[in-house]
Amino acid sequence: MPEINIPEYYDNLASDYDTRFVNPQLDYMRTVEDSVLFENIAGIQGIVLDVGCGTGKQTLDLAKNGFNVIGLDISSKMIHIAKKKAEDAGLSIPFIIASADALPFKDGCISMLISMFGAYSHIPEYDHAFYEMHRVLADGGKVVFTIVNRWNLNWWLKHTLSGNRDWIRHALRNRDFVSDGLWTYYFSRGELIKKMRGAGFQGVRVGSVMIFLYPHLHRIEKPPSLYQRIFGRIENILRWVYPFNAIGYYLLAICTK
């Protein structure tokens, strides 16, 4: 793996992070994340830890809904922006600069851990990060997170139809890529389930997000198309059903300790 500096990468994104990743596809993904999060957080007492909180979207949403939440991110500049947002909203939220593979918490003190937008795909020590996730959770605690999928349908169709043989060869032999200076590990659904069970989780459920949609990571100023609206509705029905639960751009995991 090449030398990487993940904190520096996200520090450089911080100033325009909230406007850079804005388009109908990602708006849809965030709607799905929020829906699944609030379905699973109902009745949770105690501390909710938002790992890879970035500029604080979910952290602030949870605090506004009365949850005791802590935001954690590896980027000091992201945390600075999240703190400012919380102050402006009149919210008292602890924010911590730390890495997911070295969580600064005692065993069993977290009731729920969340991590959205694929943060765990950018942690080189991901196996240890999964054990840390399990360690800090209380018995019966839940984890809800999204992570980048190795076998997403749109990705493979795009490169296969364009005849990108170099990409296909690399993707078949490797599970990690470096794009624009950011290292990313791509998990298959089966591998993710195996790793979460190996980390000690008893209940593991994995589905897909953006099965028929491509994320378009650069800003696109236009409303959702008819195709996007129709297939978004279909995806909402199929995301937990095999084989659709294994072919989305992101995997969505719900795990119980």
Buried (B, 14 or more C-beta within 10 A) or exposed (E): EEEBEBBEBBBBBBEEBBEEBEBBBBEBBBEBBBEBBBEBBEEBEEBBBBBBBBBBBBBBBBBEEEBBBBBBBBBEBBBBBBBEBBEEEEBEBEBBBBBBBEBEBEEBBBBBBBBBBBBBBBBBEBEBBBBBBBBBBBEEBBBBBBBBBBBBBBBBEEBEEEEEEEBEEEBEEEEBBEEEEBBBBBBBBEBBBEBBBEBBBEEBBBBBBBBBBBBEEEEEEEEBEEEBEEBBEEBEEBBEEEEBBBBBBBBBBBBBB
